[in-house]
């Protein structure tokens, strides 16, 4: 039986391990970009971002060592963010302003790496005696999600099961990949290479990019979960962040793959997702045949009004051009899997 399942993951899911919501990320970014000096001494704002800008202007295509054009745009972001729905919306509203895009992406990267370090998922991986504290995750969705993925599944069967799972993650953090990799090692007693191969079987997409590949992921040159980035590393990682325009380019191979998984899924699960219009357009399955059986859909709707729940029902229905009804639960992500365990089981 084909149990292909697509999970659409939003900021509400990462919030359970202390990553910021969109509102909190705006606040963090404004503080990071509040870069001010008392003569030559920096008295506020983030030092790593400042040094990253200094590193940038020293390159051959830089601005002769002058970071002031970037600082003015950093202040513009800082002052305008209270008016914006999100940092992504603001950067998109300034489309074509490369300095704003750069400062915004640097601040997003710095804020997310710092948030990873403060999260319940962080541990000092360079120390052999340090490991993830799973007991601290008992009130998060990560444990039941792992239990669902591995229910009655031997190690040798994991790759096949994982291939049927797609994760469309609208967050810049690497919480899910980091957690599953370490949980597999602990639960099955396997090494880094084996765990990386199994995680690699999952279909994982970050439409708006992430702060970088983890060090165990293919390609090498990654950055550890929550690692303190040097200025040049911060610049490199910020290049992986995408704006709305970059992330929703319909010609991108990743967008085509996302839409194919949405089209072929038997179950679609929205976890901690805000149902923004642009994001719903991004995942809309192209070429969906009205005659084919639509997927079963599930969603967390904690904090969403009854009026907006009706709007969300219609948004999801419009994805599949069908009169389907989404099963919604007004619960935390951590409680969601108890609500729908049998419906979501791979058994």
PLY file of the C-alpha trace (Angstrom):
ply
format ascii 1.0
element vertex 347
property float x
property float y
property float z
element edge 346
property int vertex1
property int vertex2
end_header
0.00 0.00 0.00
1.40 3.40 -1.00
1.60 5.53 2.16
3.47 8.46 0.60
3.12 11.36 2.99
4.08 15.00 2.55
4.63 17.17 5.63
4.52 20.94 5.21
6.38 22.42 8.17
6.14 26.01 9.41
7.64 28.14 12.16
5.13 26.89 14.73
6.83 23.50 14.61
10.33 24.83 15.35
8.93 27.07 18.07
8.46 23.99 20.28
12.25 23.68 20.58
12.64 27.44 21.15
13.29 28.67 17.62
11.71 32.09 16.94
8.31 32.71 15.42
8.13 35.14 12.50
7.38 38.01 14.90
10.27 37.06 17.19
12.63 36.73 14.22
11.75 40.29 13.16
12.63 41.52 16.65
15.91 39.60 16.70
16.91 40.91 13.28
16.12 44.50 14.25
18.43 44.16 17.26
21.21 42.59 15.19
21.03 45.37 12.61
20.94 48.18 15.15
24.63 48.75 14.39
25.80 52.00 15.95
29.20 53.42 16.80
30.65 55.76 19.41
33.42 57.18 17.28
35.30 54.02 16.26
33.86 51.69 18.88
30.74 49.69 18.04
28.23 50.12 20.87
25.23 48.15 19.56
24.22 45.67 16.92
26.00 42.49 15.92
29.78 42.48 15.65
29.92 39.45 13.34
27.62 41.10 10.80
29.70 44.28 10.94
32.89 42.30 10.35
31.22 40.35 7.56
30.43 43.63 5.82
34.00 44.81 6.34
35.25 41.54 4.87
32.93 42.02 1.88
34.09 45.55 1.03
37.72 44.46 1.11
37.12 42.11 -1.84
37.99 43.28 -5.41
34.35 44.09 -6.20
33.76 45.79 -2.84
33.16 49.49 -2.10
36.73 50.57 -1.35
36.35 49.58 2.28
33.22 51.67 2.88
30.47 49.79 4.73
28.27 52.88 5.16
25.95 52.09 2.20
25.22 48.74 3.84
24.77 50.28 7.28
22.15 52.69 5.96
20.16 49.77 4.55
20.62 47.83 7.79
19.06 50.77 9.65
16.29 50.91 7.04
15.45 47.26 7.78
15.63 47.86 11.54
13.24 50.80 11.41
10.78 49.31 8.91
10.40 45.81 10.36
7.60 46.73 12.82
5.53 47.61 9.74
6.28 44.35 7.91
4.40 41.04 8.08
7.78 39.30 8.12
11.41 39.87 7.20
10.76 37.94 3.98
7.88 40.23 3.03
10.01 43.31 3.67
12.97 42.11 1.57
10.55 41.21 -1.21
8.99 44.69 -1.07
12.47 46.13 -1.76
13.04 43.87 -4.75
16.12 44.91 -6.71
17.86 46.53 -3.72
20.80 44.17 -3.37
22.16 45.89 -0.26
18.91 45.34 1.63
18.78 41.73 0.46
22.35 41.16 1.65
21.87 42.79 5.07
18.59 40.96 5.57
20.08 37.59 4.65
23.11 38.15 6.90
20.80 38.97 9.81
18.52 35.98 9.12
21.52 33.64 9.05
23.03 35.09 12.23
19.68 35.00 14.07
18.91 31.40 13.09
22.37 30.07 13.99
22.11 31.79 17.38
18.60 30.38 17.86
19.81 26.87 17.01
22.47 27.24 19.70
19.86 28.27 22.28
17.39 25.56 21.27
16.54 22.29 23.03
18.26 20.44 20.18
21.72 21.91 20.67
24.67 20.06 22.14
28.40 20.52 21.69
29.07 17.96 18.98
32.85 18.45 19.21
32.77 16.91 22.70
32.55 13.12 22.84
30.71 13.21 26.17
28.04 15.59 24.87
24.83 14.44 23.22
21.26 15.49 22.60
19.03 15.43 25.69
15.96 13.54 24.44
14.10 13.84 27.74
13.97 17.62 27.22
11.95 17.03 24.04
9.03 15.22 25.66
6.70 18.18 25.14
7.67 18.70 21.50
6.48 17.02 18.29
9.94 15.67 17.47
9.64 12.53 19.60
6.21 11.38 18.31
7.29 12.23 14.76
10.34 9.99 15.12
8.20 7.28 16.70
5.80 7.48 13.75
8.64 7.25 11.21
10.21 4.23 12.91
7.10 2.39 14.18
7.71 -1.38 13.84
10.56 -0.69 11.43
13.88 -2.53 11.46
17.02 -0.67 10.50
17.20 -2.36 7.10
13.68 -1.22 6.22
14.16 2.45 7.11
15.41 3.62 3.71
12.35 2.26 1.92
9.99 3.88 4.41
11.86 7.18 4.43
11.65 7.37 0.63
7.88 7.67 0.99
8.21 10.75 3.22
8.55 14.31 1.93
9.31 17.31 4.16
8.67 20.78 2.75
10.22 23.00 5.41
9.43 26.71 5.31
12.04 27.44 7.99
15.69 28.38 7.65
16.80 26.13 10.52
17.99 22.52 10.25
16.15 21.23 13.32
14.44 18.25 11.69
17.50 16.94 9.86
19.70 17.42 12.92
17.23 15.68 15.21
16.50 12.66 12.98
20.20 12.07 12.29
21.08 11.98 16.00
17.94 10.09 17.02
18.66 7.34 14.48
22.18 6.92 15.83
20.91 6.65 19.40
17.88 4.40 18.70
19.46 1.95 16.25
23.06 2.13 17.51
24.43 3.08 14.10
27.31 5.30 13.02
27.33 8.70 11.31
27.61 7.30 7.80
24.68 4.90 8.21
22.50 7.58 9.79
23.36 10.08 7.04
22.42 7.56 4.33
19.05 6.90 5.97
18.27 10.61 6.43
19.31 11.09 2.81
16.41 8.86 1.76
13.94 11.49 2.99
12.77 14.00 0.38
13.65 17.26 2.16
13.10 20.69 0.65
13.68 24.20 2.03
11.94 26.44 -0.54
13.52 29.58 0.95
16.85 27.97 1.68
18.53 27.26 5.00
21.55 28.54 6.89
23.70 25.80 5.41
24.23 22.09 5.05
25.09 20.21 8.21
28.59 18.77 8.29
27.44 15.18 7.85
25.32 15.99 4.79
26.63 15.29 1.26
28.96 17.81 -0.33
30.99 18.63 2.75
31.85 22.12 3.91
28.75 22.37 6.05
28.26 24.26 9.28
27.41 22.49 12.53
24.03 22.97 14.16
24.17 26.22 16.14
27.81 26.88 15.24
29.14 30.38 15.86
29.98 31.62 12.37
33.06 33.61 11.45
32.40 36.68 9.24
33.45 34.97 6.00
31.40 31.88 6.91
28.38 34.06 7.66
28.67 35.62 4.20
28.86 32.19 2.55
25.89 30.84 4.53
23.77 33.91 3.81
24.00 33.11 0.09
21.83 30.07 0.74
18.90 32.19 1.92
16.29 32.93 -0.76
13.81 35.77 -1.02
10.15 35.20 -1.90
10.95 35.90 -5.55
13.90 33.52 -5.58
12.07 30.84 -3.62
8.92 30.82 -5.76
10.57 30.75 -9.18
8.40 28.15 -10.97
11.30 27.13 -13.20
13.46 26.02 -10.25
13.91 22.24 -10.21
13.18 22.14 -6.47
9.80 23.85 -6.96
8.91 21.35 -9.67
9.89 18.49 -7.35
7.83 19.94 -4.48
4.76 20.19 -6.68
5.25 16.66 -7.94
5.34 15.32 -4.36
2.21 17.32 -3.54
0.51 15.85 -6.60
1.46 12.24 -5.79
0.98 12.31 -1.99
-1.65 10.10 -0.42
-1.53 12.15 2.78
-0.66 15.82 3.24
0.07 17.12 6.73
0.43 20.81 7.67
2.43 21.23 10.90
2.80 24.66 12.53
2.11 26.24 9.15
0.57 29.71 8.67
-1.01 29.15 5.22
0.36 32.34 3.65
-0.98 32.83 0.14
2.43 32.85 -1.61
3.47 29.66 0.15
0.23 27.92 -0.81
0.85 28.94 -4.42
4.39 27.59 -4.19
3.22 24.07 -3.20
0.23 23.99 -5.55
0.52 20.74 -7.57
0.78 21.47 -11.30
-1.06 19.17 -13.65
-3.34 17.76 -10.97
-5.97 15.55 -12.58
-9.41 16.34 -11.19
-10.30 12.70 -11.71
-7.59 11.31 -9.45
-8.20 10.56 -5.81
-7.15 13.53 -3.65
-4.94 12.99 -0.59
-6.19 12.91 2.96
-5.26 16.24 4.51
-4.50 17.11 8.14
-3.52 20.39 9.78
-2.69 22.01 13.10
-4.70 25.20 13.57
-3.74 26.37 17.06
-4.43 30.09 17.43
-6.39 30.34 14.17
-9.89 31.82 14.36
-12.97 29.84 13.33
-13.52 32.26 10.43
-9.99 31.72 9.13
-10.31 27.95 9.46
-12.98 28.11 6.79
-10.62 30.10 4.57
-7.88 27.51 5.14
-10.27 24.68 4.24
-10.89 26.43 0.92
-7.18 27.07 0.35
-6.36 23.38 0.74
-9.40 22.35 -1.30
-8.26 24.63 -4.11
-4.87 22.88 -4.21
-6.59 19.75 -5.44
-9.64 21.17 -7.20
-11.76 18.85 -5.14
-14.37 19.03 -2.43
-12.06 17.43 0.13
-12.34 18.23 3.83
-9.18 18.76 5.87
-9.09 17.25 9.35
-7.98 20.06 11.63
-6.88 19.98 15.24
-6.70 23.03 17.48
-3.72 21.58 19.34
0.02 22.08 19.67
2.23 20.23 17.19
3.31 18.00 20.09
-0.29 16.85 20.61
-1.12 16.49 16.93
0.31 13.00 16.48
-1.71 11.60 19.37
-4.83 13.04 17.73
-4.16 11.41 14.35
-1.73 8.57 15.10
-3.72 5.79 13.41
-4.54 7.99 10.42
-0.86 8.84 9.92
0.67 5.45 10.70
2.81 3.81 8.02
1.54 0.37 9.12
0 1
1 2
2 3
3 4
4 5
5 6
6 7
7 8
8 9
9 10
10 11
11 12
12 13
13 14
14 15
15 16
16 17
17 18
18 19
19 20
20 21
21 22
22 23
23 24
24 25
25 26
26 27
27 28
28 29
29 30
30 31
31 32
32 33
33 34
34 35
35 36
36 37
37 38
38 39
39 40
40 41
41 42
42 43
43 44
44 45
45 46
46 47
47 48
48 49
49 50
50 51
51 52
52 53
53 54
54 55
55 56
56 57
57 58
58 59
59 60
60 61
61 62
62 63
63 64
64 65
65 66
66 67
67 68
68 69
69 70
70 71
71 72
72 73
73 74
74 75
75 76
76 77
77 78
78 79
79 80
80 81
81 82
82 83
83 84
84 85
85 86
86 87
87 88
88 89
89 90
90 91
91 92
92 93
93 94
94 95
95 96
96 97
97 98
98 99
99 100
100 101
101 102
102 103
103 104
104 105
105 106
106 107
107 108
108 109
109 110
110 111
111 112
112 113
113 114
114 115
115 116
116 117
117 118
118 119
119 120
120 121
121 122
122 123
123 124
124 125
125 126
126 127
127 128
128 129
129 130
130 131
131 132
132 133
133 134
134 135
135 136
136 137
137 138
138 139
139 140
140 141
141 142
142 143
143 144
144 145
145 146
146 147
147 148
148 149
149 150
150 151
151 152
152 153
153 154
154 155
155 156
156 157
157 158
158 159
159 160
160 161
161 162
162 163
163 164
164 165
165 166
166 167
167 168
168 169
169 170
170 171
171 172
172 173
173 174
174 175
175 176
176 177
177 178
178 179
179 180
180 181
181 182
182 183
183 184
184 185
185 186
186 187
187 188
188 189
189 190
190 191
191 192
192 193
193 194
194 195
195 196
196 197
197 198
198 199
199 200
200 201
201 202
202 203
203 204
204 205
205 206
206 207
207 208
208 209
209 210
210 211
211 212
212 213
213 214
214 215
215 216
216 217
217 218
218 219
219 220
220 221
221 222
222 223
223 224
224 225
225 226
226 227
227 228
228 229
229 230
230 231
231 232
232 233
233 234
234 235
235 236
236 237
237 238
238 239
239 240
240 241
241 242
242 243
243 244
244 245
245 246
246 247
247 248
248 249
249 250
250 251
251 252
252 253
253 254
254 255
255 256
256 257
257 258
258 259
259 260
260 261
261 262
262 263
263 264
264 265
265 266
266 267
267 268
268 269
269 270
270 271
271 272
272 273
273 274
274 275
275 276
276 277
277 278
278 279
279 280
280 281
281 282
282 283
283 284
284 285
285 286
286 287
287 288
288 289
289 290
290 291
291 292
292 293
293 294
294 295
295 296
296 297
297 298
298 299
299 300
300 301
301 302
302 303
303 304
304 305
305 306
306 307
307 308
308 309
309 310
310 311
311 312
312 313
313 314
314 315
315 316
316 317
317 318
318 319
319 320
320 321
321 322
322 323
323 324
324 325
325 326
326 327
327 328
328 329
329 330
330 331
331 332
332 333
333 334
334 335
335 336
336 337
337 338
338 339
339 340
340 341
341 342
342 343
343 344
344 345
345 346
